[in-house]
Amino acid sequence: MQSPLIAVPLKTTTEADYAGPLRQTISSSYGDDPASYAAEIASLQRARQDAVKGAGSEATQRDLLYRYFGQLELLELRFPELKVAFNWCGSLGLLLAGCDPPPSSSRTRR
């Protein structure tokens, strides 16, 4: 006998811009030229995109999320005053500001 499974969609998010606030914080708090950190800022943006989009196997997706989370932890330690707004959209029918409703195909009943 098979147990019924309920498909729960993954949470989604919208794009977040770390570059602007991070450049401003580097300039105002440290008095350094933010242009010299362009590669590191781009790397952080890529890590977020990779973690949000996911890729391949579950193990690969998990590793991408761990990498991004580790970067966020280090960023918080280095720049505690940095504030970046981003939205997570609920997966169980919760609609938050800036989020599109989930597609109707994700709500199936048997």
Secondary structure, 3 states (H helix, E strand, C coil): CCCCCCCCCCCEECCCCCHHHHHHHHHHHHCCCHHHHHHHHHHHHHHHHHHHHCCCCHHHHHHHHHHHHHHHHHHHHHCCCCCCCCCEECCCCCCCCCCCCCCHHHCCCC
